[in-house]
Amino acid sequence: MQPQIESGAELLTRLNEKPSLHGLEDTLFSEGPQNTDIIEIGGERSSGKTFLLSQMLARCILPNNYAIKGCNASAILINTDHHFQTSKLVELMSSIINTDNISFSEAIDTEFDKTTIIKDSLRNLHIIDCYNNEQFSLTLHTLDDIFLDNTKIALLAIDSITAYYWQDCEDNITTIDTYIKKLLKIIKLQTTRFNVATIYTKLCESIHNKRNYLTNNIDYKIQLCKVCNSTNFICTLETIQIIRKIHYSILSNGIKWKIDEREG
């Protein structure tokens, strides 16, 4: 194994203290997530995967002032499925501001101020649009350059990690899990060096009544699905320590959680 060489600039960036992601989504991460954690959001179509990712991004890039409980961090979104909507992100940011600070209108006199906060926060989000597997691969292999350019980047988001599975496996069929494991190996090589957490979405069909074991060194596995013959949804959160069932609803102003006390 050859020694790894890094420049002084890379060393300073890697060792630079990153903004904390504590409070990113309190219902799911009571004590985290930690920098370098890997979080998978899986689920069927229309189960809220991109919506939940957008909600986490909103909390990540918002400031931690004016009683707004944001993370004040920068984030990278690799957009492959093109389901992500900036307009929806802005709505979620506005909802978070209003929810966090009920007296927002008293503390800040005009709507212009809230708009300014949102505009300033959007500068913390950098979106990379990929339209084929070659662009996606190139982006993953050059993450270190992106992280070097912005030391505030604490979160890498990918929507979704399996968008180009069939293109990549056209000549060499492999399982989804093996494919993801290969990509995560590339990603972790960069995110571990620069203390960046990763959240990605993946489409999972027919996940009802299936036990989904943690694989690929994933720290949090989040499975979203709709309850049969119902308008309700259920989230299965799995870590090494716990498995939790959390009911939720998808509203225009965000995902709303209803805790199920039964765990196991």
C-alpha positions, -999 to +999 in steps of 0.1 A: +000+000+000+015+033-011+017+062+014-009+089+010+005+124+003-015+156+011-007+192+008-006+217+037-039+232+024-055+198+024-043+191+059-057+224+072-090+218+055-093+182+067-085+192+103-107+223+102-136+221+127-168+214+107-202+228+117-222+204+138-251+186+122-268+180+156-304+189+153-306+180+116-337+159+123-342+154+160-368+127+157-344+104+137-310+115+151-312+121+189-274+125+191-263+132+156-257+126+129-219+128+134-195+140+107-186+111+083-218+092+091-235+074+062-273+077+061-295+058+036-331+069+028-348+041+010-384+036+001-410+030-026-421+057-051-439+087-036-430+077+000-412+110+006-375+102+001-366+134-018-389+154+005-372+141+036-338+148+021-349+183+012-361+189+048-327+179+061-310+201+036-332+230+047-322+225+083-286+221+074-281+253+055-302+276+077-284+298+103-284+292+140-297+326+151-330+345+155-341+314+174-337+294+142-323+260+150-303+255+118-269+240+115-253+269+096-234+245+074-228+242+037-240+212+018-235+196-016-264+180-035-256+157-064-288+157-083-292+126-105-330+118-104-340+155-109-369+152-085-354+178-062-372+212-064-355+244-051-390+260-047-400+232-024-368+237-004-376+274+000-411+264+013-395+240+038-370+266+050-398+292+055-418+266+075-388+258+097-382+294+104-419+299+114-420+268+135-387+274+153-396+310+161-433+314+168-426+351+176-407+356+144-429+384+133-423+402+166-385+397+166-381+406+129-404+433+117-407+426+080-411+396+056-381+410+037-359+400+066-371+364+064-366+364+027-331+377+031-323+349+056-335+323+031-316+339+002-284+340+023-289+304+034-293+292-001-257+303-008-247+274+015-262+248-009-242+238-040-262+217-065-244+195-091-267+182-118-256+149-134-273+135-165-255+103-171-232+077-153-200+093-166-208+127-151-218+110-118-186+090-116-165+121-124-182+141-097-176+113-071-140+111-080-134+149-077-152+155-044-119+163-027-116+194-049-151+205-040-144+200-003-112+220-005-130+249-021-154+252+009-144+243+044-180+248+057-193+217+037-205+193+064-230+173+043-230+155+010-265+146-003-271+123-033-306+120-049-304+092-058-273+070-056-289+043-079-300+066-107-275+051-131-274+016-119-286+001-152-262+022-172-233+011-151-243-025-150-252-028-187-222-052-194-216-065-159-248-072-139-244-069-102-268-065-072-279-031-060-262-036-027-229-045-043-233-015-066-239+009-037-210-006-017-187+002-046-199+038-048-197+043-010-161+031-010-153+060-034-174+084-014-160+075+020-124+079+008-132+116+004-157+123+031-137+106+058-107+128+051-127+160+052-152+151+080-183+152+058-215+132+065-233+115+036-271+111+030-284+094-001-317+082-014-324+049-031-355+034-046-367+002-029-397-017-043-418-040-022-402-034+012-433-044+032-426-069+059-389-072+051-361-070+076-334-047+061-301-054+077-274-027+079-248-032+051-221-013+035-210+004+068-242+024+068-248+041+102-285+049+097-309+031+074-342+048+070-370+029+051-401+048+041-433+032+030-470+038+027-494+017+050-515-006+029-551+007+022-543+039+041-531+075+036-506+070+064-469+063+061-444+045+084-407+049+087-384+022+099-352+036+114-324+011+119-290+015+135-266-010+151-283-004+184-320+000+176-349-005+153-377+020+156-410+024+139-422+060+134-455+070+117-454+101+096-475+122+073-465+142+043-478+177+044-470+207+022-449+223+050-428+192+057-429+156+070-446+154+104-436+126+128-458+106+152-436+086+175-445+049+180-432+040+214-427+003+205-392-005+195-376-037+186 
